[in-house]
């Protein structure tokens, strides 16, 4: 009997005792996917017989599970990342193409023994943080079907939180893994940009894009990250670097009272204050910092020329196929035409200026502890006001990749309405390993588990409208 929320340790222990149990695991995963309450999680699935065949081939290739670190571990991939033999749609059917080979990240996971089960839904072209901008439907928070799942890695987060797979790949340009992790009570690993190759991923904002990991725990996410990372010469933004450490008593930057914007969500505000107390109880020195430079950096993403970079990554598709785009995505991408080359250089200069101001914060804080999202909205609220409400989700996430930061989003408790709240730990580049220690401690101290047990805890209807 598999646990409701799948983990690497649970499956590895099962395989160690009984390698042939991989057949039972595959059948259980297929059954869970077929019975999933939310029909909008996946865009495409590996055919059941193909998945069974892949498991059989793994048994023949490596009969001893200890030979491969991810032997027999099922996983899912956001559908803006290539997987050989499956279509990559980026949630736009007119854009779809059949991938001739795996993205680098997917290839590395398969080489480690992981088994791909399918491609997950997303905000179209990874443009959005709500999970509602897809013609394939809007995945919902596993805790209440009226509420958004968060995006753009919506399907990947829900697949993990619903116990369908132990982990999934997403992407994160402005919070696209961290926000859905928070809305579904799981962990979102956003590595240092370039640590994981983006080769084979449809660009959203290429200079800022990250391949990210959604998992039930920090330990699982870090293990997946270490297997997947590594320099890739085929990715112009791939980086090499040495992981850095944190002091034994880190200085943790937290928002001042004046910078704490929760848009009237007093329960989330209270849980953030509680998270600060928890971090202090774990031995950290709490330091209040000025959030203004980070807020202003984040604003560059949609008010500056980086919006034009989103258009550049799609070539002429947007101009030739406006009728095939989600209306909100189309509106945003068409607005990119207003930015000139002069705007691009002005934006770069502004970013350098603001980055210098942010350096003053890093001089007194080893990492930041921020709300992942100030609040959450229902799908209907989001559809009624899609741009303004979506932007609120990025209040504390948008700046991160501009500064090359590493980040880990973890669950931090539940509000009285049963919806989860999360916080994100953010540090300068190459603190991915170091951040894992306080992030895991924070998750453990919050004592709120991961995801939601299958068939329990959801306040929404069993049939989820799209």
DOKEGU-999845 format. One record per residue (C-alpha): residue number from 1; residue in one letter; z, y, x. Coordinates in pm, 1 decimal. Layout:
N
 num residu        z        y        x
 NUM      a        Z        Y        X
...
This chain:
466
 num residu        z        y        x
   1      x      0.0      0.0      0.0
   2      x   -111.4    325.8    159.2
   3      x    104.4    639.3    137.2
   4      x     -4.0    907.1   -108.3
   5      x    -72.1   1150.2    176.7
   6      x   -254.9    975.8    457.7
   7      x   -150.0   1032.5    819.2
   8      x   -282.3    919.5   1155.1
   9      x     42.4    740.0   1241.6
  10      x     53.1    542.4    917.9
  11      x   -304.0    420.2    951.4
  12      x   -276.5    349.2   1323.8
  13      x     38.2    141.5   1267.7
  14      x   -137.1    -52.2    993.6
  15      x   -439.3   -123.5   1213.8
  16      x   -222.5   -221.0   1510.5
  17      x    -68.4   -500.7   1305.9
  18      x   -382.0   -594.8   1114.9
  19      x   -722.6   -460.4   1229.6
  20      x   -900.7   -616.9    932.2
  21      x   -698.4   -382.9    709.0
  22      x   -974.2   -129.9    778.5
  23      x  -1162.7   -296.4    493.5
  24      x   -873.4   -234.8    254.7
  25      x   -840.5    125.1    372.4
  26      x  -1208.2    194.2    309.0
  27      x  -1184.2     48.2    -41.5
  28      x   -870.9    253.2   -112.8
  29      x  -1035.4    573.8      7.7
  30      x  -1344.8    504.1   -201.6
  31      x  -1123.4    438.9   -505.1
  32      x   -927.2    758.8   -449.4
  33      x  -1244.2    965.5   -419.5
  34      x  -1386.5    810.0   -737.3
  35      x  -1062.5    881.7   -925.4
  36      x  -1013.3   1234.9   -789.3
  37      x   -908.4   1479.9  -1058.8
  38      x  -1118.0   1759.0   -909.0
  39      x  -1494.9   1696.1   -926.0
  40      x  -1579.3   1991.2   -699.1
  41      x  -1425.6   1861.2   -373.8
  42      x  -1738.0   1699.8   -227.5
  43      x  -2100.8   1808.5   -216.2
  44      x  -2226.2   1475.1    -83.5
  45      x  -2073.9   1138.5      4.5
  46      x  -2164.0    865.3    246.3
  47      x  -2293.4    576.7     34.8
  48      x  -2014.0    320.9    -15.3
  49      x  -2214.1     38.5    143.1
  50      x  -2295.4    260.9    442.0
  51      x  -1926.8    337.6    486.4
  52      x  -1840.6    -31.7    466.1
  53      x  -2113.7   -102.5    720.0
  54      x  -1976.1    163.2    956.8
  55      x  -1632.5     -0.3    935.7
  56      x  -1785.1   -341.3   1007.9
  57      x  -1974.9   -204.5   1307.7
  58      x  -1656.1    -46.3   1439.0
  59      x  -1480.8   -384.6   1420.0
  60      x  -1763.6   -537.2   1622.6
  61      x  -1787.2   -252.8   1874.6
  62      x  -1413.0   -217.0   1934.1
  63      x  -1219.1   -511.0   1783.0
  64      x   -896.6   -381.6   1939.4
  65      x   -787.0    -60.9   1755.8
  66      x   -604.5     58.9   2067.2
  67      x   -939.8    106.1   2241.8
  68      x  -1021.9    422.3   2046.0
  69      x   -778.6    702.9   1953.0
  70      x   -915.2    750.5   1599.2
  71      x  -1007.3    390.2   1527.9
  72      x  -1084.0    351.9   1157.2
  73      x   -954.5    696.0   1054.6
  74      x  -1153.4    833.1    757.0
  75      x  -1240.6   1202.7    762.4
  76      x  -1449.2   1463.1    580.3
  77      x  -1659.2   1753.1    704.8
  78      x  -1725.3   2094.4    554.7
  79      x  -2086.9   2110.6    441.8
  80      x  -2190.2   2380.5    685.1
  81      x  -2145.7   2132.6    972.3
  82      x  -2419.7   1880.5   1047.7
  83      x  -2369.4   1507.4    999.6
  84      x  -2662.1   1283.3   1084.3
  85      x  -2844.6   1149.2    781.9
  86      x  -2674.6   1380.0    532.7
  87      x  -2794.5   1711.9    396.7
  88      x  -2634.8   2031.7    519.7
  89      x  -2635.6   2274.1    226.2
  90      x  -2382.9   2545.7    318.2
  91      x  -2333.0   2539.3    -62.5
  92      x  -2685.9   2665.7   -120.9
  93      x  -2926.4   2396.1   -248.5
  94      x  -3235.7   2599.9   -157.2
  95      x  -3115.0   2623.0    204.1
  96      x  -3044.3   2250.9    241.1
  97      x  -3188.1   2042.7    525.2
  98      x  -3138.0   1684.5    640.5
  99      x  -2940.3   1680.4    965.9
 100      x  -3116.0   1482.2   1238.1
 101      x  -2804.4   1450.3   1449.1
 102      x  -2431.4   1512.3   1432.9
 103      x  -2275.4   1844.6   1523.7
 104      x  -2092.7   1817.7   1854.4
 105      x  -1752.5   1811.7   1682.3
 106      x  -1858.1   1535.2   1444.4
 107      x  -2013.1   1330.9   1726.3
 108      x  -1691.6   1345.2   1927.9
 109      x  -1484.2   1229.4   1631.4
 110      x  -1718.5    939.3   1560.5
 111      x  -1713.1    841.1   1928.7
 112      x  -1332.7    825.6   1900.5
 113      x  -1361.6    577.9   1613.2
 114      x  -1333.5    805.5   1309.1
 115      x  -1536.2    722.1    997.0
 116      x  -1707.5   1001.1    803.9
 117      x  -1677.6    971.1    425.5
 118      x  -1857.6   1284.9    307.9
 119      x  -1939.1   1656.7    312.8
 120      x  -1703.4   1897.6    135.8
 121      x  -1757.7   2204.1    -79.9
 122      x  -1722.8   2559.6     50.4
 123      x  -1775.4   2922.4    -32.9
 124      x  -2149.4   2964.5     10.1
 125      x  -2246.3   3026.4    374.5
 126      x  -1871.8   3036.8    447.1
 127      x  -1864.2   3387.7    300.6
 128      x  -1538.0   3412.4    109.8
 129      x  -1172.2   3311.4    110.8
 130      x  -1139.0   3201.1   -251.5
 131      x  -1332.1   2874.1   -289.1
 132      x  -1507.0   3001.9   -602.4
 133      x  -1847.0   3098.2   -457.4
 134      x  -2034.1   2769.9   -482.2
 135      x  -2292.6   2631.4   -724.9
 136      x  -2122.9   2293.3   -677.1
 137      x  -1811.6   2414.2   -857.5
 138      x  -1479.0   2566.3   -757.1
 139      x  -1221.0   2326.7   -608.6
 140      x   -872.0   2404.5   -735.3
 141      x   -530.0   2415.3   -577.3
 142      x   -380.4   2066.7   -598.0
 143      x    -68.6   2223.2   -748.5
 144      x   -229.7   2389.6  -1049.2
 145      x   -587.4   2354.8  -1166.9
 146      x   -597.7   2714.0  -1294.7
 147      x   -560.1   2849.5   -939.8
 148      x   -809.6   2885.3   -658.5
 149      x   -803.2   2642.2   -369.1
 150      x   -873.1   2912.6   -114.7
 151      x  -1184.8   2916.8     98.5
 152      x  -1417.7   2898.8    250.8
 153      x  -1308.5   2548.5    361.9
 154      x  -1206.4   2471.8      5.2
 155      x  -1316.6   2112.0    -33.1
 156      x  -1185.0   2010.6    308.5
 157      x   -836.6   2140.8    227.1
 158      x   -823.2   1979.7   -115.8
 159      x   -950.8   1646.9     20.1
 160      x   -658.1   1632.9    262.7
 161      x   -396.7   1768.4     21.3
 162      x   -500.6   1521.6   -249.6
 163      x   -461.2   1228.5    -11.0
 164      x   -830.7   1137.1      5.0
 165      x   -856.4   1160.1    385.7
 166      x   -603.6   1217.5    666.3
 167      x   -795.8   1514.3    806.9
 168      x  -1108.7   1719.5    756.3
 169      x  -1311.7   1964.4    958.1
 170      x  -1357.8   2316.7    831.3
 171      x  -1463.1   2643.0    984.9
 172      x  -1261.5   2961.5   1018.4
 173      x  -1415.9   3302.0   1080.3
 174      x  -1169.4   3522.0    892.7
 175      x   -914.0   3277.8    754.5
 176      x  -1135.1   3011.9    600.2
 177      x   -913.9   2721.3    709.1
 178      x   -578.5   2895.9    706.1
 179      x   -594.9   3034.5    351.2
 180      x   -685.8   2703.2    179.2
 181      x   -423.5   2529.5    392.7
 182      x   -162.5   2765.5    248.4
 183      x   -280.5   2723.1   -110.2
 184      x   -264.0   2343.9    -80.7
 185      x     54.2   2299.3    127.1
 186      x   -111.1   2152.4    436.4
 187      x   -166.2   2254.0    798.8
 188      x   -462.9   2459.1    917.7
 189      x   -540.0   2455.8   1291.0
 190      x   -756.5   2750.2   1401.2
 191      x   -820.4   2696.5   1770.8
 192      x   -896.7   2955.9   2033.6
 193      x  -1259.7   3053.5   1957.9
 194      x  -1497.1   2839.4   2160.4
 195      x  -1243.3   2567.0   2229.2
 196      x  -1425.2   2345.6   1977.0
 197      x  -1802.1   2359.7   1987.9
 198      x  -1982.1   2520.9   1694.6
 199      x  -2312.3   2356.5   1791.3
 200      x  -2451.2   2205.3   1474.0
 201      x  -2264.5   2441.3   1241.9
 202      x  -2446.5   2694.6   1024.2
 203      x  -2341.0   3035.7   1159.0
 204      x  -2132.2   3261.8    937.9
 205      x  -2050.5   3524.0   1198.6
 206      x  -2149.8   3344.9   1515.9
 207      x  -1948.0   3549.1   1765.1
 208      x  -1630.3   3484.9   1560.5
 209      x  -1681.3   3136.7   1414.6
 210      x  -1441.5   2850.4   1487.1
 211      x  -1450.4   2485.7   1391.1
 212      x  -1106.6   2419.3   1243.3
 213      x   -892.6   2126.8   1133.4
 214      x   -710.7   2062.5    804.8
 215      x   -436.3   1799.9    828.5
 216      x   -106.0   1688.9    679.8
 217      x     94.5   1775.2    989.6
 218      x     77.3   1984.5   1303.0
 219      x     92.2   1670.2   1517.5
 220      x   -211.3   1520.2   1342.6
 221      x   -407.0   1843.5   1365.8
 222      x   -329.6   1888.8   1734.4
 223      x   -434.2   1530.9   1810.5
 224      x   -765.7   1585.5   1633.2
 225      x   -815.8   1916.4   1812.9
 226      x   -760.2   1762.8   2155.2
 227      x  -1010.7   1486.2   2084.9
 228      x  -1270.7   1727.1   1948.8
 229      x  -1240.1   2012.2   2199.3
 230      x  -1425.5   2049.0   2525.6
 231      x  -1689.9   2267.2   2682.4
 232      x  -2036.8   2229.2   2531.2
 233      x  -2326.8   2385.7   2717.6
 234      x  -2536.6   2377.5   2399.5
 235      x  -2298.7   2628.3   2237.4
 236      x  -2336.8   2978.5   2386.9
 237      x  -1984.5   3065.7   2271.5
 238      x  -1814.8   2755.2   2413.1
 239      x  -1532.8   2841.0   2653.3
 240      x  -1328.6   2684.1   2930.3
 241      x   -964.6   2773.4   2977.1
 242      x   -620.9   2649.9   3070.4
 243      x   -357.1   2608.2   2803.2
 244      x    -66.4   2850.9   2843.2
 245      x    302.4   2813.9   2770.9
 246      x    563.9   3004.9   2573.0
 247      x    912.3   3093.9   2698.2
 248      x   1200.5   2874.8   2585.3
 249      x   1319.8   3159.0   2364.2
 250      x    997.5   3322.4   2244.4
 251      x    978.2   3675.4   2111.3
 252      x    826.9   3652.3   1764.1
 253      x    655.1   3952.8   1609.2
 254      x    718.6   4005.5   1237.5
 255      x    600.5   4267.8    990.7
 256      x    804.8   4579.3    927.1
 257      x    914.5   4639.7    569.9
 258      x    646.0   4905.2    539.3
 259      x    369.4   4667.7    650.7
 260      x    465.7   4387.7    410.9
 261      x    201.2   4399.6    139.7
 262      x    221.8   4120.9   -118.3
 263      x     44.8   4293.6   -409.8
 264      x    343.2   4254.1   -638.6
 265      x    409.5   3887.6   -551.8
 266      x    784.0   3916.7   -495.7
 267      x    826.0   3539.5   -460.5
 268      x    588.1   3528.5   -164.5
 269      x    764.2   3829.7    -12.3
 270      x   1097.1   3648.7    -38.9
 271      x    956.9   3333.8    120.4
 272      x    818.9   3536.7    411.0
 273      x   1162.1   3690.2    467.6
 274      x   1307.3   3338.6    453.0
 275      x   1053.2   3217.8    709.4
 276      x   1165.1   3491.6    947.8
 277      x   1523.9   3375.6    909.8
 278      x   1413.2   3018.4    971.6
 279      x   1232.7   3117.7   1289.7
 280      x   1540.0   3304.3   1411.1
 281      x   1747.7   2996.7   1334.0
 282      x   1513.5   2795.6   1555.1
 283      x   1615.3   3016.5   1845.9
 284      x   1342.5   3282.1   1850.7
 285      x   1402.4   3650.2   1919.0
 286      x   1267.7   3846.1   1621.7
 287      x   1072.9   4161.7   1706.6
 288      x    932.0   4402.2   1447.6
 289      x    584.3   4525.1   1542.6
 290      x    327.7   4776.2   1421.2
 291      x     60.3   4591.8   1225.3
 292      x   -178.8   4887.6   1200.3
 293      x   -413.4   4800.3   1488.0
 294      x   -446.4   4442.1   1363.2
 295      x   -511.3   4561.2   1007.5
 296      x   -778.7   4802.7   1133.2
 297      x   -942.4   4530.5   1343.2
 298      x   -955.5   4303.7   1039.5
 299      x  -1125.2   4577.1    837.8
 300      x  -1419.9   4569.7   1078.5
 301      x  -1525.8   4232.8    939.9
 302      x  -1660.4   4366.0    611.9
 303      x  -1668.5   4740.5    669.6
 304      x  -1846.1   4722.0   1005.5
 305      x  -2159.5   4578.2   1164.7
 306      x  -2015.9   4225.0   1180.9
 307      x  -2133.1   4197.0    822.3
 308      x  -2485.1   4231.6    963.4
 309      x  -2413.9   3942.2   1199.6
 310      x  -2366.1   3721.0    893.8
 311      x  -2716.1   3820.9    784.6
 312      x  -2857.0   3760.2   1132.6
 313      x  -2729.8   3404.0   1135.8
 314      x  -2937.5   3316.0    829.8
 315      x  -3265.3   3463.1    951.1
 316      x  -3492.5   3569.8    667.2
 317      x  -3348.9   3327.6    413.9
 318      x  -3140.5   3587.1    231.3
 319      x  -3432.9   3827.9    191.6
 320      x  -3667.8   3552.8     74.8
 321      x  -3425.7   3371.5   -157.9
 322      x  -3194.3   3627.0   -324.3
 323      x  -3223.6   3441.9   -654.1
 324      x  -3081.5   3127.5   -490.9
 325      x  -2761.2   3290.1   -368.9
 326      x  -2423.1   3316.1   -534.9
 327      x  -2425.3   3668.1   -685.5
 328      x  -2120.0   3785.4   -491.0
 329      x  -2245.8   3639.3   -162.7
 330      x  -2586.2   3797.6   -224.8
 331      x  -2425.7   4136.7   -286.5
 332      x  -2229.6   4116.6     39.4
 333      x  -2518.4   3997.1    252.9
 334      x  -2764.3   4248.3    111.4
 335      x  -2514.6   4523.1    196.5
 336      x  -2552.8   4422.3    561.1
 337      x  -2890.5   4597.4    567.2
 338      x  -2718.1   4935.2    574.0
 339      x  -2586.4   4880.8    928.4
 340      x  -2792.6   5002.3   1224.3
 341      x  -2789.6   4922.0   1596.1
 342      x  -2593.9   5244.4   1641.2
 343      x  -2334.1   5110.5   1397.8
 344      x  -2314.1   4789.3   1597.9
 345      x  -2231.0   4969.9   1920.6
 346      x  -1989.5   5203.2   1742.2
 347      x  -1815.6   4897.9   1596.9
 348      x  -1788.4   4732.5   1937.6
 349      x  -1640.1   5048.3   2085.8
 350      x  -1393.1   5074.0   1798.7
 351      x  -1292.7   4712.3   1848.7
 352      x  -1221.7   4774.6   2218.3
 353      x  -1010.4   5077.0   2129.3
 354      x   -807.8   4886.5   1871.6
 355      x   -773.1   4584.9   2101.2
 356      x   -614.5   4806.9   2363.6
 357      x   -361.7   4922.9   2104.0
 358      x   -291.9   4559.4   2012.1
 359      x   -213.1   4485.8   2377.4
 360      x    103.1   4691.0   2336.6
 361      x    219.4   4443.7   2073.4
 362      x    146.1   4140.4   2289.4
 363      x    352.6   4303.0   2563.1
 364      x    663.9   4263.9   2348.5
 365      x    583.6   3958.3   2131.5
 366      x    480.3   3612.1   2249.1
 367      x    337.0   3523.0   1910.4
 368      x    322.4   3666.8   1559.5
 369      x    464.3   3515.6   1240.9
 370      x    262.1   3638.2    942.3
 371      x    211.4   3542.7    579.2
 372      x   -105.6   3334.7    559.8
 373      x   -197.9   3505.8    233.6
 374      x     -2.8   3772.3     45.2
 375      x    -58.2   3602.5   -290.1
 376      x   -281.5   3369.6   -491.6
 377      x   -494.0   3420.3   -804.9
 378      x   -637.0   3208.1  -1081.2
 379      x  -1004.0   3116.8  -1079.0
 380      x  -1063.2   3338.2  -1380.6
 381      x   -891.5   3634.5  -1216.7
 382      x  -1103.7   3583.4   -906.8
 383      x  -1426.3   3559.4  -1100.9
 384      x  -1342.3   3880.7  -1287.2
 385      x  -1281.9   4076.0   -965.6
 386      x  -1437.9   3866.5   -686.7
 387      x  -1460.7   4112.1   -398.2
 388      x  -1135.6   4306.8   -423.1
 389      x   -910.3   4005.8   -486.7
 390      x  -1084.2   3792.7   -225.2
 391      x  -1029.3   4066.4     33.7
 392      x   -655.0   4052.5    -28.5
 393      x   -642.8   3693.9     93.8
 394      x   -758.8   3812.5    436.2
 395      x   -493.5   4081.4    478.4
 396      x   -320.6   3890.5    759.1
 397      x   -602.9   3663.8    879.5
 398      x   -916.6   3873.3    935.0
 399      x   -825.7   4013.4   1277.3
 400      x   -753.0   3686.0   1453.6
 401      x  -1091.3   3584.6   1592.3
 402      x  -1180.7   3937.9   1695.9
 403      x   -898.7   3905.3   1950.2
 404      x   -979.3   3545.2   2044.0
 405      x   -641.5   3428.9   1915.7
 406      x   -514.5   3078.6   1858.8
 407      x   -341.5   3017.8   1524.6
 408      x   -169.1   2747.2   1322.7
 409      x    -99.8   2782.0    950.3
 410      x    188.8   2576.1    812.2
 411      x    358.2   2532.6    473.5
 412      x    670.6   2744.7    429.2
 413      x    805.1   2664.3     84.3
 414      x    735.7   2678.6   -287.5
 415      x    769.0   2957.9   -538.5
 416      x    946.4   2912.8   -870.6
 417      x    608.9   2860.8  -1042.1
 418      x    546.0   2553.3   -825.9
 419      x    276.6   2711.7   -610.9
 420      x    304.6   2686.1   -231.1
 421      x    343.3   2962.5     24.9
 422      x    245.6   2942.3    390.1
 423      x    286.9   3130.7    715.4
 424      x     68.9   3145.4   1024.2
 425      x    173.7   3156.3   1387.9
 426      x    -75.9   3356.2   1595.1
 427      x    -88.6   3395.1   1973.6
 428      x   -334.6   3517.5   2238.6
 429      x   -608.6   3278.1   2356.3
 430      x   -523.7   2931.0   2491.2
 431      x   -178.3   2904.6   2336.5
 432      x   -299.7   2624.2   2108.4
 433      x    -66.3   2360.7   2252.8
 434      x    225.0   2599.6   2294.6
 435      x    204.6   2719.4   1932.6
 436      x    222.0   2361.8   1808.1
 437      x    589.8   2333.6   1902.2
 438      x    727.9   2622.6   1691.2
 439      x    469.0   2554.3   1417.9
 440      x    585.8   2194.2   1378.7
 441      x    949.5   2307.9   1386.0
 442      x    878.7   2566.5   1115.3
 443      x    707.4   2307.8    896.9
 444      x    995.2   2064.3    938.7
 445      x   1255.2   2332.2    863.2
 446      x   1071.2   2434.8    545.9
 447      x   1116.7   2076.5    423.6
 448      x    823.1   2098.4    185.8
 449      x    611.8   1804.7    296.8
 450      x    234.0   1820.3    284.7
 451      x    -15.0   1828.7      3.1
 452      x     82.7   1673.9   -328.4
 453      x    146.8   1310.2   -413.5
 454      x   -145.0   1159.0   -600.4
 455      x    -85.7   1177.1   -973.9
 456      x    228.4   1389.1   -936.1
 457      x    311.0   1755.0   -904.0
 458      x     -7.8   1904.9  -1042.6
 459      x     51.3   2133.2  -1336.4
 460      x   -316.5   2158.9  -1416.7
 461      x   -530.7   1954.7  -1655.5
 462      x   -670.6   1620.5  -1543.2
 463      x  -1025.5   1741.7  -1601.4
 464      x  -1092.3   2041.5  -1381.5
 465      x  -1357.9   2284.9  -1504.3
 466      x  -1589.4   2434.3  -1245.5
